[in-house]
Amino acid sequence: MADKAKSKLLNACRAALRIPNFCNDFDEEIADVIDAARAELVAGGVSDAKAHDDEDGRVRLAIKVYVKANFGMDNPDAEKFMRSFETMLTSMSGDSAYNGGDAE
């Protein structure tokens, strides 16, 4: 089950990077960046459980934005994507639904 969810997020990140489904040459690098994104979420105040919740749209979007900022070399939009990720991280870390506080 976890492998299927991982594969789904990997496919979503590949699509966000405009890499065709049939091209899996970069999957290991993308998977590493996904793991780094999750670590950044946790370090920034998002609970570990929430950072690994691939059913949550905000988490998926934050991970995709982080991947777009950190994949490959010489990305002219990297700073823009990192600012966007940091904004999302700040928002999630202050939200009790994401930081481990009481959701209600």
C-alpha positions in Angstrom: 0.0 0.0 0.0 2.8 2.5 0.9 4.6 1.6 -2.3 1.5 2.4 -4.3 1.1 5.8 -2.6 4.9 6.5 -3.1 4.5 5.6 -6.8 1.5 7.9 -7.1 3.4 10.8 -5.6 6.4 10.0 -7.8 4.2 10.0 -10.9 2.7 13.4 -9.8 6.1 14.9 -9.3 7.3 13.6 -12.6 4.2 15.2 -14.3 4.9 18.5 -12.4 8.4 18.4 -13.9 6.9 17.7 -17.3 8.7 14.4 -17.6 6.7 11.8 -19.5 5.4 8.8 -17.7 7.4 6.4 -19.8 10.7 8.1 -18.7 11.9 6.8 -15.4 15.5 7.8 -15.8 15.2 10.4 -13.0 13.0 8.5 -10.6 15.7 7.9 -8.0 16.7 11.6 -8.0 13.0 12.6 -7.7 12.4 10.2 -4.9 15.4 11.6 -3.0 14.0 15.1 -3.4 10.6 14.0 -2.2 12.2 12.5 0.9 14.1 15.8 1.4 10.8 17.7 1.0 9.2 15.6 3.7 12.2 16.2 6.0 11.9 20.0 5.4 8.2 19.9 6.3 9.0 18.1 9.6 11.9 20.4 10.4 9.7 23.4 9.7 7.0 22.3 12.2 4.7 19.9 10.3 4.1 16.7 12.2 5.8 13.6 10.8 2.5 11.9 10.3 1.1 14.8 8.3 4.3 15.2 6.2 3.8 11.6 5.1 0.1 11.9 4.4 0.0 11.6 0.6 -3.8 11.9 0.7 -3.5 15.5 1.8 -3.6 18.0 -1.0 -1.6 20.7 0.7 1.2 18.2 1.5 1.2 16.9 -2.0 1.3 20.4 -3.5 4.1 21.5 -1.1 6.2 18.4 -2.0 5.6 19.0 -5.8 6.7 22.7 -5.4 9.8 21.6 -3.4 10.6 19.1 -6.1 10.2 21.7 -8.8 12.6 24.0 -6.9 15.3 21.4 -6.3 15.3 19.1 -9.3 18.1 19.4 -11.8 20.7 22.1 -12.3 20.4 25.7 -13.4 16.7 26.1 -12.7 15.9 29.8 -13.3 12.6 29.4 -11.3 14.2 27.7 -8.2 14.1 30.7 -6.0 10.5 31.4 -6.8 9.4 27.8 -6.1 11.4 27.8 -2.8 9.7 31.0 -1.7 6.3 29.4 -2.5 7.3 26.2 -0.6 8.4 28.3 2.4 5.1 30.2 2.4 3.2 26.9 2.4 5.4 25.5 5.1 4.8 28.6 7.3 1.0 28.2 6.8 1.0 24.5 7.6 3.3 24.8 10.6 0.9 27.4 12.1 -2.2 25.2 11.5 -3.1 22.8 14.3 -4.2 20.3 11.6 -0.6 20.1 10.4 1.6 20.8 13.5 0.3 18.0 15.7 -2.0 20.3 17.8 -5.6 19.7 18.3 -7.5 19.9 15.0 -10.7 21.1 16.7 
